[in-house]
């Protein structure tokens, strides 16, 4: 299926906007909640509202994909993001903390656009170019990580503007900016070019039994475990950074945390751009095996230094920076192959449902890991958290290696292409033979050999009874 290159621009920009929407308010969110009369518990509700709403919104978006056009789905989600950002801006005059909770919940639903984006790439981009398309998409997602703290620094230095119905300050500038950007993306969706929605039969959407059967027969369920592990360990590292810097490197401060997180985003963006060139010609399953195995080279030192020993007080800051940035290399290198192999295994039917399940596994990992980080560093102990991270890393290889032969999608693709070529050659041979027979018959008719048209018509139309009588007479 051909696709105009410009159609990917609005999809990529949506991928860039999702992390910015999520992260642009994070450096100032706790202070904003406190300024509205909230406390630590209120801040927890605000953070939880985003991920719970995203988790619940993902299956709804997956249900809509394939039933209505992608442009309509993305327009609904961007409009929701606009309204959420507006509520965040006007929270001081609309109701305070409850409005912020509602705003973050709506923004979490808007973040479910990732399901539509992945489904669009899988359906519209040719298979041989999907890995590159996924790499660009993930690179832009990570580009939002350094952009968000940079915007926060700008907002802090902007002057406060008071009006009768709004006060623009370092908190509300973020909401206004996101409203403008989401509106610009809504207009940018006019560039989206997609074929008319195909009419779907009642049986074209797979039910729960068929979904389970597809995942089991193809081995695609391995991607749920692997994606859960990736998001679990990634967010554990990212959300632990502020705790570690406040405990062991208090001189870093908020600006230092922003720079540290931004450096990881830049690393992830660069890795995503260069991954297709580095692994060109590699099988997807071998890319996953190499990258996921090398992840432990970062997880293990992280667990030993900052989880299960007394070394952090004696460890220089550059070790934390090195480990944090190094983790992004295997993490981002595996993402294009992970999504490409999953899209091939599940096929075209019910793609929105399958990608919604994949995104739900990622969101579930974020919800649980975020809760356990607080428990680990307050009650359970950091060593238990990092031991669990290593255990989850090891468990991911069980379904992956159990389905190793099924994951050779390149070989299956070659066999299917060879079968198509054989069928095409057979059809061509049959057509050529029929044409040659037709030409020989016409030549015979021209030379007077064989029955004429009138004779053949009489022979064809002679009833069986007349034929029998003629034979008896002879």
C-alpha positions in Angstrom: 0.0 0.0 0.0 1.5 3.3 -1.0 1.5 6.3 1.2 2.4 9.9 0.7 5.4 10.8 2.8 3.7 14.0 4.1 1.0 11.8 5.8 3.6 10.7 8.3 4.4 14.2 9.5 1.2 14.8 11.6 1.6 11.2 13.0 5.2 11.9 14.0 4.3 15.2 15.5 1.6 13.5 17.6 4.3 11.2 18.9 6.4 14.2 19.8 3.5 15.9 21.6 2.6 13.0 23.8 5.7 13.1 26.1 5.7 16.9 26.1 2.1 16.9 27.2 3.0 14.5 30.0 6.3 16.0 31.1 6.2 19.7 30.6 4.3 20.3 33.9 6.2 17.7 35.9 9.0 20.0 37.3 6.5 22.5 38.6 3.5 20.2 39.2 4.1 19.5 42.9 4.5 23.3 43.7 1.4 24.0 41.6 -0.7 21.5 43.6 0.6 23.0 46.8 -0.2 26.5 45.7 -3.8 25.4 45.2 -4.1 24.0 48.7 -3.0 20.4 48.1 -0.4 18.2 49.8 1.6 15.1 49.0 -1.5 12.9 48.9 -3.1 15.3 46.4 0.0 15.1 44.3 -0.2 11.3 44.3 -3.8 11.5 43.1 -2.8 13.9 40.3 0.0 11.6 39.1 -2.2 8.4 39.4 -5.0 10.0 37.4 -2.9 10.3 34.3 -1.8 6.7 34.1 -5.0 5.1 35.2 -6.9 7.1 32.6 -4.3 6.2 30.0 -4.7 2.5 30.9 -8.5 2.7 30.6 -8.4 4.8 27.4 -6.1 2.5 25.5 -8.6 -0.3 24.9 -11.2 2.3 23.8 -8.9 3.7 21.2 -8.1 0.2 20.1 -11.8 -0.4 19.6 -12.2 2.8 17.6 -9.2 2.1 15.3 -10.5 0.2 12.3 -14.1 1.4 12.8 -13.5 5.1 12.1 -10.7 6.8 10.3 -7.4 7.5 11.9 -7.8 11.2 11.4 -11.0 11.2 13.3 -9.5 9.2 16.2 -6.5 11.5 16.4 -8.7 14.6 16.2 -10.8 13.5 19.1 -7.7 12.8 21.2 -6.0 16.1 20.4 -9.3 18.0 21.2 -9.3 16.2 24.5 -5.7 17.3 25.1 -6.7 20.9 24.3 -9.5 20.9 26.8 -7.3 19.2 29.4 -4.6 21.9 29.1 -7.3 24.6 29.3 -8.6 23.1 32.5 -5.1 23.0 33.9 -4.6 26.6 33.1 -7.9 27.8 34.7 -7.8 25.4 37.7 -7.2 28.3 40.2 -10.6 29.8 39.4 -12.5 26.6 38.5 -12.0 24.5 41.6 -8.4 24.0 42.4 -6.9 20.5 42.9 -9.9 18.5 41.7 -9.7 20.3 38.4 -6.0 19.5 38.1 -6.8 15.8 38.8 -9.5 15.9 36.1 -7.1 17.7 33.7 -4.4 15.0 34.1 -7.0 12.3 33.7 -8.1 13.7 30.4 -4.5 14.2 29.3 -3.9 10.5 30.1 -6.8 9.6 27.8 -5.3 11.8 25.1 -2.0 10.0 25.5 -3.7 6.8 24.3 -3.1 8.2 20.8 0.0 6.0 20.8 -2.3 3.0 19.9 -3.6 4.8 16.8 -0.1 5.9 15.8 1.4 2.4 15.9 -1.6 1.0 14.1 -1.4 3.6 11.4 2.3 2.9 10.8 1.7 -0.9 10.7 -1.2 -0.5 8.2 0.0 2.3 5.9 3.8 1.9 5.8 5.2 -0.9 3.6 6.7 -3.8 5.6 10.2 -3.2 4.4 10.1 0.4 5.7 8.3 -0.2 8.9 11.5 -0.6 11.0 12.8 2.8 9.9 9.3 4.4 10.5 9.2 2.9 14.0 12.7 4.2 14.7 11.8 7.7 13.7 8.6 7.6 15.8 10.4 6.4 18.9 13.2 9.0 18.4 10.6 11.8 18.3 9.0 10.4 21.4 12.3 10.7 23.2 12.9 14.1 21.8 10.1 15.3 24.0 12.1 14.4 27.1 14.7 17.2 26.7 12.2 19.7 25.2 9.9 19.5 28.2 12.4 20.6 30.9 13.8 23.3 28.4 10.3 24.8 28.2 10.0 24.7 32.0 13.1 26.8 32.3 11.7 29.3 29.9 8.4 29.5 31.8 10.2 30.2 35.1 11.8 33.3 33.6 8.7 34.7 31.9 7.0 37.6 33.7 3.7 37.1 35.5 0.7 38.5 33.7 -2.5 39.2 35.7 -5.9 39.6 34.1 -9.5 39.6 35.3 -10.0 35.9 34.4 -6.6 34.4 34.3 -3.1 34.8 35.8 -0.2 33.6 33.6 2.7 32.5 35.7 5.4 29.8 35.8 2.6 27.2 36.3 -0.1 28.2 33.9 2.2 29.1 31.0 2.6 25.4 30.4 -1.2 24.9 30.0 -1.5 27.8 27.5 1.5 26.5 25.5 0.0 23.0 25.3 -3.4 24.4 24.2 -1.7 26.2 21.3 0.4 23.2 20.3 -2.5 20.8 20.3 -4.6 23.2 18.2 -1.7 23.5 15.7 -1.6 19.7 15.5 -5.4 19.6 14.8 -4.8 21.8 11.8 -1.8 19.7 10.8 -4.0 16.6 10.6 -5.3 18.0 7.3 -2.1 16.6 5.7 -3.0 13.1 6.8 -3.7 11.0 3.7 -5.3 7.7 4.2 -7.5 5.5 1.9 -11.2 5.3 2.5 -12.2 3.1 5.4 -12.8 -0.4 4.2 -16.2 -1.8 5.0 -15.9 -4.5 7.6 -18.0 -7.6 8.0 -19.3 -8.6 11.4 -16.7 -11.3 11.7 -13.8 -9.0 10.8 -13.1 -7.9 14.4 -11.6 -10.8 16.4 -13.3 -11.8 19.6 -11.5 -12.7 22.9 -11.1 -16.4 22.0 -9.6 -15.6 18.6 -7.3 -13.0 20.0 -6.0 -15.5 22.5 -5.7 -18.1 19.8 -3.7 -15.7 17.5 -1.3 -14.8 20.3 -0.8 -18.4 21.3 -0.3 -19.8 17.8 2.0 -17.0 16.6 3.9 -16.5 19.9 3.2 -12.8 19.7 2.4 -12.7 23.5 6.2 -12.6 24.1 6.1 -8.9 23.2 3.8 -8.2 26.2 6.3 -9.6 28.6 9.2 -7.9 26.9 7.5 -4.5 26.7 6.3 -4.8 30.3 9.9 -5.4 31.4 11.3 -2.6 29.3 8.8 0.0 30.7 9.1 -1.4 34.2 12.9 -1.0 34.4 13.0 2.2 32.3 10.6 4.1 34.6 12.1 2.6 37.7 15.4 4.2 36.7 13.9 7.4 35.5 11.7 8.0 38.5 14.4 7.0 41.0 16.8 9.6 39.7 15.3 12.5 41.8 15.3 10.3 44.9 19.0 9.4 44.4 20.1 12.9 43.7 18.3 14.3 46.7 19.9 11.7 48.9 23.4 11.4 47.6 23.9 14.5 45.4 21.9 17.3 47.0 23.9 20.0 45.2 22.3 18.9 41.9 18.9 20.4 42.6 15.9 20.7 40.2 17.9 22.1 37.3 20.4 19.3 37.6 17.7 16.7 37.5 16.2 18.3 34.4 19.6 18.3 32.7 20.2 14.7 33.7 16.8 13.6 32.3 17.3 15.7 29.2 20.7 14.0 28.5 19.0 10.6 28.6 16.4 11.9 26.1 19.1 13.1 23.7 20.9 9.7 24.0 17.6 7.9 23.2 16.9 10.1 20.3 20.3 9.6 18.7 20.2 5.8 19.3 16.7 5.6 17.6 18.0 7.4 14.5 21.1 5.2 14.1 19.5 1.9 15.0 18.3 1.0 11.5 21.8 1.6 10.1 23.6 -0.4 12.8 21.3 -3.4 12.6 20.7 -3.3 8.8 20.4 -6.9 7.5 19.8 -8.3 11.0 16.9 -10.5 11.8 14.5 -8.9 14.2 14.7 -11.8 16.7 18.5 -11.5 16.8 18.3 -7.8 17.4 16.0 -8.5 20.3 18.3 -11.2 21.7 21.4 -9.0 21.6 19.8 -5.8 22.9 17.8 -7.4 25.7 20.8 -9.5 26.9 23.0 -6.4 27.1 20.5 -4.6 29.2 21.7 -6.4 32.3 25.1 -4.8 31.8 23.4 -1.6 33.1 20.8 -3.0 35.4 23.3 -5.1 37.5 25.7 -2.2 38.3 22.7 0.1 39.0 21.3 -2.5 41.4 24.6 -3.1 43.1 25.7 0.5 43.5 22.4 2.3 44.2 20.2 -0.6 45.6 22.0 -3.3 47.5 25.2 -1.7 48.9 26.4 1.2 50.9 28.4 2.6 48.0 26.2 5.6 46.9 27.8 8.0 49.4 31.2 7.3 47.9 30.2 7.1 44.3 30.8 10.2 42.1 28.0 11.8 40.2 29.3 10.8 36.8 28.6 7.2 37.5 24.9 7.9 37.9 25.0 9.9 34.6 26.8 7.2 32.8 24.5 4.4 33.9 21.4 6.5 33.2 22.4 7.3 29.7 23.8 3.8 28.9 20.5 2.2 29.7 18.9 4.1 26.8 21.2 2.4 24.2 19.8 -1.2 24.4 16.3 0.1 25.3 15.8 2.2 22.2 17.7 -0.2 20.0 15.2 -3.0 20.5 12.0 -0.9 20.1 11.7 -0.8 16.3 12.3 -4.6 16.0 9.9 -5.4 18.9 7.0 -3.5 17.3 7.8 -4.6 13.7 7.9 -8.3 14.7 4.7 -7.9 16.7 2.9 -6.2 13.8 3.8 -9.0 11.5 2.8 -11.8 13.8 -0.6 -10.5 14.7 -1.5 -9.7 11.1 -3.9 -7.1 9.7 -7.1 -8.3 11.2 -8.0 -6.5 14.5 -4.7 -4.6 14.5 -6.1 -1.9 16.7 -7.1 -4.4 19.4 -3.7 -6.1 19.4 -1.8 -2.8 19.7 -4.1 -1.6 22.5 -3.2 -4.8 24.4 0.5 -4.0 23.8 0.2 -0.5 25.1 -1.8 -1.6 28.1 1.1 -3.9 29.1 3.4 -0.9 29.0 1.0 1.3 31.0 0.4 -1.3 33.6 4.2 -1.5 34.2 4.4 2.2 34.8 1.5 2.2 37.3 2.9 -0.7 39.3 6.6 0.5 39.2 5.6 4.0 40.3 3.8 2.7 43.3 6.6 0.3 44.3 9.3 2.9 44.1 7.7 4.9 46.9 7.2 1.7 49.0 10.7 0.5 48.4 12.5 3.7 49.4 10.2 4.3 52.4 9.5 0.8 53.8 10.7 -2.2 51.8 14.2 -1.1 51.0 15.9 -0.3 47.7 17.5 -3.7 47.4 14.2 -5.5 47.1 13.1 -3.1 44.3 16.2 -3.7 42.2 16.2 -7.4 42.8 12.7 -7.4 41.4 13.9 -5.5 38.4 16.6 -8.1 37.7 14.0 -10.9 38.2 11.6 -9.3 35.7 14.5 -8.9 33.2 15.3 -12.6 33.4 11.6 -13.7 33.1 11.2 -12.0 29.8 13.4 -14.6 28.1 11.1 -17.5 28.9 8.4 -16.7 26.3 10.9 -15.2 24.0 13.2 -18.2 23.7 10.2 -20.6 23.8 8.9 -19.0 20.6 12.3 -18.6 19.0 11.5 -20.5 15.8 8.1 -18.7 15.4 9.8 -15.3 15.6 11.8 -15.8 12.4 9.3 -13.6 10.5 11.8 -12.8 7.7 11.9 -16.5 6.7 8.1 -16.7 6.8 7.9 -13.6 4.7 10.3 -15.1 2.1 8.3 -18.3 1.9 5.1 -16.4 1.4 6.7 -14.3 -1.3 8.0 -17.4 -3.0 4.5 -18.9 -2.9 3.0 -15.8 -4.4 5.7 -15.9 -7.2 4.9 -19.6 -7.9 1.2 -18.9 -8.1 1.8 -15.9 -10.4 4.1 -18.1 -12.7 1.4 -20.8 -12.8 -1.3 -18.3 -13.7 1.0 -16.8 -16.4 1.7 -20.3 -17.8 -2.0 -21.2 -17.9 -2.9 -18.0 -19.6 -0.2 -18.5 -22.2 -1.3 -22.0 -23.0 -5.0 -20.9 -23.4 -3.9 -18.1 -25.7 -1.8 -20.5 -27.8 -4.8 -22.9 -28.0 -7.0 -20.1 -29.1 -4.5 -19.0 -31.8 -4.1 -22.6 -33.2 -7.9 -23.0 -33.4 -8.3 -19.7 -35.3 -5.5 -20.8 -37.7 -7.2 -24.1 -38.4 -10.5 -22.3 -39.1 -8.7 -20.0 -41.5 -7.1 -23.0 -43.3 -10.4 -24.9 -43.5 -9.2 -27.6 -41.2 -11.7 -28.7 -38.5 -15.3 -27.9 -38.1 -16.6 -24.5 -39.0 -18.5 -22.4 -36.6 -21.9 -23.5 -38.0 -20.8 -27.2 -37.8 -19.5 -26.9 -34.3 -22.7 -25.1 -33.3 -24.8 -27.9 -34.8 -22.7 -30.5 -33.1 -23.0 -28.8 -29.8 -26.7 -28.3 -30.1 -27.4 -31.9 -31.3 -29.6 -33.6 -28.7 -28.4 -36.9 -27.2 -31.4 -38.9 -28.6 -30.6 -37.8 -32.2 -26.9 -38.8 -31.7 -27.9 -42.3 -30.5 -30.3 -42.7 -33.5 -27.6 -41.7 -35.9 -25.2 -44.3 -34.5 -27.8 -47.1 -34.7 -28.5 -46.2 -38.3 -24.8 -46.5 -39.2 
